[in-house]
């Protein structure tokens, strides 16, 4: 088993630059089982929550 420092998986904080990734994941074929794509306003709100959680140094929102 790999140690945590040798793990091939890395978690990166969500940033302002990740909005386009969130938009790409909002495609109809990717969200059909969730009721379809979110509106642009809902997507922007979710992005803001992700950025805010990543900037929170208290550990809130992290395991």
Secondary structure, DSSP 8 states (H G I E B T S, - for coil): ---GGG-S-------GGGHHHHHHTT-HHHHGGGTS---HHHHHHHHHHHHHHHH-TT-TT--
